């Protein structure tokens, strides 16, 4: 379905997966655009279509039977309706969060309708929201009319759509195209890719930013797309600037305030000093070109080197080259943890079609995991792999010393 006048864009993720966004000119669509990378010009059908601001039709009504506490699954139409709140005996289209046509875990084309989209908040509403939540940073920024606050709901909706629909879809669909997501950051130089991987909050973003500052291209921050042949494709998700990033890269604060008036700049600096975590949480993510002047998203390339970073109770850094199986198993386990243990990404409606039809989705997951294991193992066959164990207090940008050793080998 396409509304009259609705804009659309088709994106290529990996070699074969296509995502179409209808309503790409909406505020939410513009934020999503920063994540999806290169456009596709081959005219291929989309594997996933996101329809922003529309129901499946003007006469559409929820139908089907309850699965879980806020889902309806309609076997006749292969459609899952996701409600914002637990469903009750009285179902209203106004309470619908998503309508998903098709099975995200299957091979068919999937269309996800997102009927209700937030707009930018006005001055009064944003100010009331800050006061009601007892948030000094939110209230002060709202009082000076900061664009960061007025766009807050749009940013939140785009993030939720990415985490709830787009990335779970890629997690299941890419392996059917001989590719997979990996939990890591990727940079490249002269066509040679370098992967940083490890657990959450290990410093992958900071290390990749340091390499980009040194002239490397950016392909992905939290997730990367890797093919069975070791070829990686961009998934250039904009970067969430955090307090440690400002400490490591002081020039970032100047970037954040570069378009502010002198008064707002002073106030923003005061808020960063008083409540840095809360203030930065309100900022939108930044594209890599906004983080460092001249930085760009890299072209697809092969990963030649991979560094697994682990923090623990060691007194000093320990660096060694490791075998293929060791890093492949760890990378695979990290990916499963991200999508199957992390509730922020994996929602119950993923299993709705199987559950409603009485299928054993656990056995289906076993097949899916085996496929991912095989792809990751093959993708690392020609990659030199290294392990860096560091103390908890280790400043991760100091790891560039070991990165230089890798690149010189």
C-alpha positions in Angstrom: 0.0 0.0 0.0 1.2 3.5 -0.8 -0.5 6.8 0.1 -0.9 9.4 -2.6 2.1 11.7 -2.4 4.0 9.5 0.1 7.7 9.5 -0.5 9.7 6.2 -0.5 13.2 5.0 -0.6 14.7 1.6 -1.3 17.8 0.5 0.6 20.3 -2.3 0.1 21.6 -4.1 3.2 24.1 -6.8 2.4 24.3 -8.2 -1.1 20.6 -9.3 -1.4 18.4 -7.9 1.3 16.3 -4.9 0.4 14.3 -2.6 2.7 11.7 -0.1 1.4 10.5 2.8 3.5 7.2 4.4 2.5 6.9 7.7 4.2 10.6 8.4 4.2 9.8 12.2 4.3 8.2 12.0 7.7 10.3 13.0 10.7 10.6 9.4 11.8 11.5 8.3 8.2 14.3 10.9 8.1 15.8 9.5 11.2 15.6 5.9 9.9 17.3 7.1 6.7 20.5 7.7 8.7 20.7 4.0 9.6 20.0 2.2 6.4 23.0 3.0 4.3 23.2 2.9 0.5 20.2 3.2 -1.8 19.3 0.3 -4.1 18.8 1.2 -7.8 18.2 -2.3 -9.2 14.4 -2.1 -8.9 14.3 -5.4 -6.9 11.3 -6.1 -4.7 11.7 -5.3 -1.1 12.1 -8.1 1.5 10.8 -5.7 4.2 8.6 -2.7 3.6 8.0 -0.1 6.4 4.9 1.9 5.8 5.0 5.0 8.1 1.8 6.7 9.2 -0.7 4.4 7.6 -3.0 1.5 8.4 -3.2 -1.4 5.9 -6.3 0.3 4.5 -8.9 2.9 5.4 -11.4 0.3 6.4 -8.9 -1.9 8.3 -9.9 -3.3 11.7 -8.0 -5.6 14.1 -8.8 -9.3 13.6 -7.5 -12.7 14.7 -6.9 -14.4 18.0 -4.9 -13.5 21.1 -1.2 -14.6 21.2 0.6 -13.3 24.3 -0.8 -10.3 26.1 -0.9 -7.6 23.4 -1.0 -9.5 20.1 -3.6 -10.6 17.7 -2.6 -13.1 15.0 -4.9 -13.7 12.0 -4.1 -17.1 10.3 -6.3 -16.2 7.3 -4.3 -13.0 6.5 -0.9 -13.9 8.0 -1.1 -10.7 9.9 0.1 -9.8 13.5 -1.4 -6.8 15.2 0.7 -5.4 18.0 -1.0 -3.2 20.6 0.7 -0.6 22.7 -0.9 -1.9 25.8 -2.2 -5.4 26.7 -5.3 -6.2 24.6 -8.7 -6.5 26.2 -12.2 -7.4 25.1 -12.5 -4.0 23.6 -10.0 -3.5 20.7 -9.5 -0.2 19.1 -7.4 0.7 16.1 -6.2 3.7 17.9 -4.2 1.5 20.3 -2.3 -0.3 17.5 1.5 0.1 17.5 2.3 -2.1 14.5 0.5 -4.3 11.9 2.9 -6.8 10.5 2.0 -8.7 7.4 4.2 -11.8 6.9 6.5 -13.8 9.2 9.7 -12.0 10.2 11.3 -15.4 10.9 10.2 -16.8 7.5 11.2 -16.3 3.9 8.2 -14.4 2.6 8.1 -10.6 2.0 7.1 -8.7 5.2 5.3 -5.4 5.4 5.1 -3.5 8.7 2.6 -0.7 9.1 3.3 2.0 11.7 0.0 3.9 11.9 0.7 6.4 14.6 3.8 8.6 14.2 4.8 11.4 16.7 5.6 14.8 15.5 7.9 17.4 17.0 6.7 18.7 20.4 5.7 22.3 20.8 7.3 24.6 23.3 4.6 24.4 25.9 4.2 20.6 25.7 8.0 20.0 25.9 8.2 22.3 28.9 5.3 20.6 30.7 6.9 17.2 30.0 10.1 18.2 31.6 8.4 19.6 34.7 6.1 16.5 35.0 9.1 14.2 34.9 11.1 16.2 37.4 14.0 16.4 34.9 16.2 19.5 35.2 18.0 18.9 32.0 14.8 18.3 30.1 13.1 21.3 31.6 16.0 23.7 31.0 16.5 22.7 27.4 12.8 22.9 26.8 12.7 26.4 28.3 15.3 27.7 25.8 13.5 26.0 22.9 16.1 23.4 22.2 15.5 21.4 19.0 16.9 18.3 20.9 13.8 18.3 23.2 11.2 19.1 20.5 12.5 16.1 18.5 12.7 13.7 21.4 9.5 11.7 20.6 10.5 11.4 17.0 13.9 10.0 18.0 12.4 7.6 20.4 9.9 6.2 17.9 12.6 5.8 15.3 14.8 3.9 17.8 12.0 1.7 18.8 11.1 0.9 15.2 14.8 0.0 14.5 15.1 -2.2 17.5 11.6 -3.8 17.3 11.2 -4.4 13.6 14.2 -3.7 11.4 17.0 -5.4 13.3 15.0 -8.5 14.3 14.0 -8.8 10.7 17.7 -8.6 9.6 18.7 -11.1 12.3 16.4 -13.7 10.7 16.5 -12.7 7.0 20.2 -12.1 6.3 21.2 -15.7 7.1 18.8 -16.8 4.3 20.9 -14.6 2.0 24.2 -16.1 3.2 25.0 -13.1 5.5 24.5 -12.3 9.1 24.6 -9.5 11.6 27.5 -9.5 14.1 27.7 -7.5 17.3 30.7 -5.2 16.6 32.1 -2.1 15.1 33.7 -2.1 11.6 36.1 0.5 10.1 38.1 0.2 6.9 41.1 1.6 5.1 42.1 1.1 1.5 39.5 -1.6 1.1 40.6 -3.6 4.2 38.1 -4.1 7.0 38.8 -4.1 10.7 36.3 -5.5 13.2 36.1 -4.7 16.9 33.9 -7.1 18.8 33.2 -7.9 22.4 30.4 -7.5 25.0 28.3 -4.4 25.6 29.9 -1.3 26.9 33.4 -2.7 26.2 34.5 0.4 24.3 33.9 -0.7 20.6 32.4 2.7 19.7 35.2 4.7 21.3 37.8 2.6 19.5 36.1 2.8 16.2 35.7 6.6 16.6 39.4 6.9 17.3 40.2 5.0 14.1 37.8 7.2 12.1 39.5 10.3 13.5 42.8 8.8 12.2 41.3 8.6 8.7 39.5 5.2 8.5 36.1 4.9 7.0 33.0 4.0 9.1 30.9 0.9 8.3 29.0 0.3 11.5 29.0 0.9 15.2 26.9 -1.6 17.2 26.0 -4.1 14.4 27.7 -5.0 11.2 26.6 -7.1 8.2 29.0 -9.9 7.3 28.7 -12.3 4.4 29.9 -16.0 4.3 32.8 -14.9 2.2 34.0 -12.4 4.8 32.7 -9.4 2.9 31.1 -6.7 5.2 28.5 -4.2 4.1 27.7 -0.9 5.8 25.1 -0.6 8.5 25.9 3.0 9.4 23.7 3.5 12.5 24.2 7.1 13.8 26.2 7.2 17.0 24.9 7.9 20.5 27.4 10.3 22.1 28.0 9.4 25.7 30.0 11.1 28.5 33.1 9.0 28.0 33.2 10.0 24.3 33.3 13.7 25.3 36.2 12.9 27.6 38.1 11.0 24.9 37.2 13.4 22.1 36.8 17.0 23.5 36.2 18.4 20.0 32.8 16.6 20.1 31.4 19.1 22.5 32.2 21.9 20.1 30.4 20.0 17.4 27.3 19.7 19.6 27.1 23.4 20.3 28.4 24.7 16.9 24.9 25.8 15.7 23.7 27.2 19.1 23.5 30.8 20.0 26.0 32.1 22.6 23.4 32.0 25.4 22.2 28.4 24.6 25.8 27.3 24.2 26.6 28.6 27.7 23.5 26.9 29.2 24.2 23.7 27.4 27.8 23.6 28.7 26.5 24.2 32.2 24.0 21.3 31.9 26.8 19.0 30.7 28.8 19.9 33.7 25.9 19.4 36.1 24.1 16.4 34.6 26.1 15.0 31.6 24.5 11.6 31.4 20.9 12.9 31.4 21.7 15.8 29.0 23.5 13.6 26.5 20.6 11.1 26.6 18.3 13.8 25.2 20.5 14.4 22.2 19.8 12.8 18.9 22.3 10.3 17.5 24.9 11.8 15.1 25.9 10.6 11.7 29.6 9.9 11.4 29.9 12.9 9.0 28.6 15.1 11.9 31.0 13.6 14.4 34.2 14.2 12.5 34.7 16.6 9.6 35.5 14.7 6.5 34.5 11.3 7.9 32.5 9.1 5.6 30.7 5.7 5.4 32.9 3.1 3.7 32.2 0.9 0.8 31.7 -2.8 1.2 35.0 -4.6 1.8 36.4 -7.8 3.2 37.3 -8.1 6.9 41.0 -8.8 7.1 41.5 -8.4 10.9 39.3 -8.8 13.9 40.0 -7.8 17.5 38.1 -9.3 20.4 38.2 -7.1 23.5 37.4 -8.5 26.9 37.5 -6.6 30.2 38.2 -8.5 33.4 40.3 -8.9 36.6 43.7 -8.7 35.0 46.4 -6.4 36.2 47.7 -5.4 32.8 46.7 -5.8 29.1 47.2 -9.3 27.6 47.4 -9.4 23.8 47.6 -12.5 21.6 46.7 -13.9 18.2 43.9 -16.6 18.6 42.5 -19.3 16.5 39.5 -19.1 14.2 37.2 -21.3 16.3 37.7 -19.3 19.5 36.6 -15.9 18.0 33.9 -17.4 15.9 32.3 -19.0 18.9 32.5 -15.8 20.9 31.1 -13.6 18.1 28.2 -16.1 17.6 27.4 -16.2 21.3 27.5 -12.4 21.6 25.0 -12.1 18.7 22.6 -14.6 20.3 22.9 -12.7 23.6 22.0 -9.4 21.8 18.9 -10.8 20.1 17.7 -13.6 22.3 18.6 -12.4 25.8 18.3 -8.7 25.3 14.7 -7.8 25.8 15.2 -4.4 24.1 15.5 -6.1 20.7 13.6 -9.3 20.9 9.8 -8.9 21.3 7.3 -11.7 21.7 5.5 -11.0 18.4 8.5 -12.5 16.6 7.1 -16.0 17.6 3.4 -15.2 17.1 2.9 -17.0 13.8 4.6 -20.2 15.0 2.8 -20.1 18.3 -0.7 -19.5 16.7 -0.2 -22.3 14.3 1.1 -24.7 17.0 4.6 -24.9 15.6 7.7 -25.6 17.7 9.5 -22.3 17.4 12.3 -23.6 19.6 13.3 -26.2 17.1 13.0 -23.5 14.4 15.4 -21.4 16.4 17.8 -24.3 16.5 17.9 -24.4 12.7 18.4 -20.6 12.6 21.3 -20.6 15.1 23.1 -23.4 13.2 22.8 -21.4 10.0 24.3 -18.4 11.7 27.1 -20.4 13.3 28.1 -21.7 9.8 28.1 -18.3 8.2 30.2 -16.7 10.9 32.7 -19.6 10.9 33.1 -19.3 7.2 33.3 -15.5 7.2 36.3 -15.7 9.6 38.3 -18.3 7.6 40.6 -15.7 6.0 40.6 -13.2 8.9 43.5 -12.8 11.3 42.0 -12.8 14.8 43.3 -11.3 18.0 42.3 -11.2 21.6 43.0 -8.2 23.9 42.2 -8.7 27.6 42.3 -5.5 29.6 41.6 -4.3 33.2 38.3 -2.6 33.9 39.9 0.8 34.3 41.7 0.5 30.9 41.1 3.5 28.6 40.0 1.7 25.5 41.6 4.3 23.1 44.9 3.1 24.4 44.1 -0.1 22.5 45.2 1.7 19.3 48.7 0.6 20.2 47.6 -3.0 19.7 45.6 -2.1 16.6 48.8 -0.6 15.1 50.6 -3.9 15.9 47.8 -5.8 14.1 48.0 -3.6 11.0 51.8 -3.8 10.8 51.9 -7.6 10.8 
